[in-house]
Amino acid sequence: MSSQLTDIDMSLSRDMKLLELRDLYGDLPLEAGILNEPVRKANPDITDLLQKRRPAEPATPQLPGEPFKQKKKLDDIKDGDVYDSLFDEMERDQSAKQLEEKPGESKYGIKVPKIKPLPEADHKKAARIRGKHKTFDSLARAKTEDYIKIANKMLTAGKSYKAADACTLAIVWRPENAEAHLIKGLALFAAGEYMSASFFIQQAIELNKDYASEKIGLEEKIPDIDLIDNRLVEAKQWQRQARSPEIAFLIAFINYQQGNVISALEIIEKAVEKMGDNAAVKALHEVIKAADKY
């Protein structure tokens, strides 16, 4: 009976010791490799205590071709060994994942799509799409001209956004068509979309530099003169507030088309200050300067 009580007392004493250490050092795992040297000296029986209380760890499976690694005894564990063992475990996990990769997947598990062969050309279907046109280029030209005609009609009728949409379809068929870009720029100007209008008029001049100098018939395309004047007033307000060189370019273009060269020269200088390298700005600036001499 007395021997049984002695064993119980010893077990309770060990449990109390573990609880005291946990209270002192928080939730850190109570292993001799992590505890500091002063703690070991103050508790000479800590190694034996942990060895008896710690449950047995399952053996770590070895990868194919990997040499067997003998686990260290608790007495031989050093302060840095715990971190080394963590890195070793991470490397083993990564190697195991790479071995589990399936065909058609990258090492990161990303599925690699299979390249499907292109279907054979259906010449009959292509002929139906072309209609009376023998080539796609001929079809694209015809479609572009049709949409530009629709855009001009919409713009003259005051339907600015429909005109812009028609020009968008024309540009889809022939992206290099300068007239489609010009009409879209004018339509967006009439709609009050000044930044977008400036962009498309710049594109039109870059595709065809003649648009910088020739008269495009602004009043025929936008017969509502009051609308043009109101848009100019509003655009000038936006330009002053934002100091936008793009809007300054747009105003200069419209002023030049109206024959107001002095105002065009004054405002184009503001665009040149920030967009001097832009080909459209350069072209319009040279045209306006030349016109101002006469």
Contacts in CASP RR format, 6 or more apart in sequence:
PFRMAT RR
TARGET T0000
AUTHOR 0000-0000-0000
METHOD contacts of the structure
MODEL  1
MSSQLTDIDMSLSRDMKLLELRDLYGDLPLEAGILNEPVRKANPDITDLL
QKRRPAEPATPQLPGEPFKQKKKLDDIKDGDVYDSLFDEMERDQSAKQLE
EKPGESKYGIKVPKIKPLPEADHKKAARIRGKHKTFDSLARAKTEDYIKI
ANKMLTAGKSYKAADACTLAIVWRPENAEAHLIKGLALFAAGEYMSASFF
IQQAIELNKDYASEKIGLEEKIPDIDLIDNRLVEAKQWQRQARSPEIAFL
IAFINYQQGNVISALEIIEKAVEKMGDNAAVKALHEVIKAADKY
14 49 0 8 1.000
14 52 0 8 1.000
14 53 0 8 1.000
17 43 0 8 1.000
17 49 0 8 1.000
18 30 0 8 1.000
18 49 0 8 1.000
18 53 0 8 1.000
21 30 0 8 1.000
21 39 0 8 1.000
21 43 0 8 1.000
21 46 0 8 1.000
22 30 0 8 1.000
25 35 0 8 1.000
25 39 0 8 1.000
28 34 0 8 1.000
30 46 0 8 1.000
30 50 0 8 1.000
31 50 0 8 1.000
31 54 0 8 1.000
31 74 0 8 1.000
31 77 0 8 1.000
31 82 0 8 1.000
32 40 0 8 1.000
32 46 0 8 1.000
32 47 0 8 1.000
32 50 0 8 1.000
32 74 0 8 1.000
32 75 0 8 1.000
32 77 0 8 1.000
33 74 0 8 1.000
33 77 0 8 1.000
33 78 0 8 1.000
33 79 0 8 1.000
33 80 0 8 1.000
33 81 0 8 1.000
33 82 0 8 1.000
34 79 0 8 1.000
34 82 0 8 1.000
35 46 0 8 1.000
39 46 0 8 1.000
40 46 0 8 1.000
40 47 0 8 1.000
43 49 0 8 1.000
47 74 0 8 1.000
47 75 0 8 1.000
50 74 0 8 1.000
51 74 0 8 1.000
54 74 0 8 1.000
60 69 0 8 1.000
60 89 0 8 1.000
60 92 0 8 1.000
62 68 0 8 1.000
62 69 0 8 1.000
63 92 0 8 1.000
63 95 0 8 1.000
63 96 0 8 1.000
63 99 0 8 1.000
64 99 0 8 1.000
66 92 0 8 1.000
72 81 0 8 1.000
98 107 0 8 1.000
101 107 0 8 1.000
101 109 0 8 1.000
104 111 0 8 1.000
104 112 0 8 1.000
105 111 0 8 1.000
105 112 0 8 1.000
106 112 0 8 1.000
129 139 0 8 1.000
130 136 0 8 1.000
130 138 0 8 1.000
130 139 0 8 1.000
131 139 0 8 1.000
133 139 0 8 1.000
133 142 0 8 1.000
140 173 0 8 1.000
140 174 0 8 1.000
141 174 0 8 1.000
143 169 0 8 1.000
143 170 0 8 1.000
143 173 0 8 1.000
144 170 0 8 1.000
144 173 0 8 1.000
144 174 0 8 1.000
144 177 0 8 1.000
144 180 0 8 1.000
147 166 0 8 1.000
147 167 0 8 1.000
147 169 0 8 1.000
147 170 0 8 1.000
147 173 0 8 1.000
147 180 0 8 1.000
148 166 0 8 1.000
148 167 0 8 1.000
148 170 0 8 1.000
148 177 0 8 1.000
148 179 0 8 1.000
148 180 0 8 1.000
148 183 0 8 1.000
150 163 0 8 1.000
150 166 0 8 1.000
151 163 0 8 1.000
151 164 0 8 1.000
151 166 0 8 1.000
151 167 0 8 1.000
151 170 0 8 1.000
151 180 0 8 1.000
151 183 0 8 1.000
151 184 0 8 1.000
151 187 0 8 1.000
152 163 0 8 1.000
152 183 0 8 1.000
152 221 0 8 1.000
154 160 0 8 1.000
154 162 0 8 1.000
154 163 0 8 1.000
154 166 0 8 1.000
154 187 0 8 1.000
155 163 0 8 1.000
155 183 0 8 1.000
155 186 0 8 1.000
155 187 0 8 1.000
155 190 0 8 1.000
155 221 0 8 1.000
155 222 0 8 1.000
156 220 0 8 1.000
156 221 0 8 1.000
156 222 0 8 1.000
156 223 0 8 1.000
158 190 0 8 1.000
158 222 0 8 1.000
158 224 0 8 1.000
160 187 0 8 1.000
160 188 0 8 1.000
160 190 0 8 1.000
160 191 0 8 1.000
161 187 0 8 1.000
161 191 0 8 1.000
163 183 0 8 1.000
163 184 0 8 1.000
163 187 0 8 1.000
164 184 0 8 1.000
164 185 0 8 1.000
164 187 0 8 1.000
164 188 0 8 1.000
164 191 0 8 1.000
167 180 0 8 1.000
167 181 0 8 1.000
167 183 0 8 1.000
167 184 0 8 1.000
167 185 0 8 1.000
167 187 0 8 1.000
168 184 0 8 1.000
170 177 0 8 1.000
170 180 0 8 1.000
171 177 0 8 1.000
171 180 0 8 1.000
171 181 0 8 1.000
171 184 0 8 1.000
174 180 0 8 1.000
176 207 0 8 1.000
177 207 0 8 1.000
178 203 0 8 1.000
178 204 0 8 1.000
178 205 0 8 1.000
178 207 0 8 1.000
178 208 0 8 1.000
178 211 0 8 1.000
179 204 0 8 1.000
179 208 0 8 1.000
181 200 0 8 1.000
181 201 0 8 1.000
181 203 0 8 1.000
181 204 0 8 1.000
181 207 0 8 1.000
182 200 0 8 1.000
182 201 0 8 1.000
182 204 0 8 1.000
182 211 0 8 1.000
182 216 0 8 1.000
183 221 0 8 1.000
184 200 0 8 1.000
185 196 0 8 1.000
185 197 0 8 1.000
185 198 0 8 1.000
185 199 0 8 1.000
185 200 0 8 1.000
185 201 0 8 1.000
185 204 0 8 1.000
186 197 0 8 1.000
186 201 0 8 1.000
186 216 0 8 1.000
186 218 0 8 1.000
186 221 0 8 1.000
186 222 0 8 1.000
187 197 0 8 1.000
188 194 0 8 1.000
188 196 0 8 1.000
188 197 0 8 1.000
188 200 0 8 1.000
189 197 0 8 1.000
189 201 0 8 1.000
189 231 0 8 1.000
189 235 0 8 1.000
189 250 0 8 1.000
189 254 0 8 1.000
190 222 0 8 1.000
190 227 0 8 1.000
190 228 0 8 1.000
190 231 0 8 1.000
192 231 0 8 1.000
192 234 0 8 1.000
192 235 0 8 1.000
194 234 0 8 1.000
194 235 0 8 1.000
194 238 0 8 1.000
194 246 0 8 1.000
194 247 0 8 1.000
194 250 0 8 1.000
195 244 0 8 1.000
195 246 0 8 1.000
195 247 0 8 1.000
197 250 0 8 1.000
198 246 0 8 1.000
198 247 0 8 1.000
198 249 0 8 1.000
198 250 0 8 1.000
199 246 0 8 1.000
201 211 0 8 1.000
201 249 0 8 1.000
201 250 0 8 1.000
201 253 0 8 1.000
201 280 0 8 1.000
202 246 0 8 1.000
202 249 0 8 1.000
202 278 0 8 1.000
202 280 0 8 1.000
202 281 0 8 1.000
203 280 0 8 1.000
204 211 0 8 1.000
205 211 0 8 1.000
205 212 0 8 1.000
205 279 0 8 1.000
205 280 0 8 1.000
205 283 0 8 1.000
205 284 0 8 1.000
206 279 0 8 1.000
206 280 0 8 1.000
209 283 0 8 1.000
212 280 0 8 1.000
212 283 0 8 1.000
212 284 0 8 1.000
212 286 0 8 1.000
212 287 0 8 1.000
213 283 0 8 1.000
213 287 0 8 1.000
215 257 0 8 1.000
216 257 0 8 1.000
217 257 0 8 1.000
218 228 0 8 1.000
218 254 0 8 1.000
218 257 0 8 1.000
218 258 0 8 1.000
219 225 0 8 1.000
219 228 0 8 1.000
222 228 0 8 1.000
228 254 0 8 1.000
228 258 0 8 1.000
231 254 0 8 1.000
232 251 0 8 1.000
232 254 0 8 1.000
232 255 0 8 1.000
235 247 0 8 1.000
235 250 0 8 1.000
235 251 0 8 1.000
236 251 0 8 1.000
238 244 0 8 1.000
238 247 0 8 1.000
239 247 0 8 1.000
239 248 0 8 1.000
239 251 0 8 1.000
239 267 0 8 1.000
239 270 0 8 1.000
243 270 0 8 1.000
245 270 0 8 1.000
245 271 0 8 1.000
245 272 0 8 1.000
245 273 0 8 1.000
245 274 0 8 1.000
245 275 0 8 1.000
245 281 0 8 1.000
246 271 0 8 1.000
246 275 0 8 1.000
248 267 0 8 1.000
248 268 0 8 1.000
248 270 0 8 1.000
248 271 0 8 1.000
249 268 0 8 1.000
249 271 0 8 1.000
249 275 0 8 1.000
249 278 0 8 1.000
249 280 0 8 1.000
249 281 0 8 1.000
249 284 0 8 1.000
251 264 0 8 1.000
251 267 0 8 1.000
252 264 0 8 1.000
252 265 0 8 1.000
252 267 0 8 1.000
252 268 0 8 1.000
252 271 0 8 1.000
252 284 0 8 1.000
252 288 0 8 1.000
253 264 0 8 1.000
253 284 0 8 1.000
255 261 0 8 1.000
255 263 0 8 1.000
255 264 0 8 1.000
255 267 0 8 1.000
256 264 0 8 1.000
256 284 0 8 1.000
256 287 0 8 1.000
256 288 0 8 1.000
256 291 0 8 1.000
261 288 0 8 1.000
261 291 0 8 1.000
261 292 0 8 1.000
262 292 0 8 1.000
264 288 0 8 1.000
265 288 0 8 1.000
265 289 0 8 1.000
265 292 0 8 1.000
268 281 0 8 1.000
268 284 0 8 1.000
268 285 0 8 1.000
268 288 0 8 1.000
269 285 0 8 1.000
271 278 0 8 1.000
271 281 0 8 1.000
271 285 0 8 1.000
272 281 0 8 1.000
272 285 0 8 1.000
275 281 0 8 1.000
276 282 0 8 1.000
276 285 0 8 1.000
END
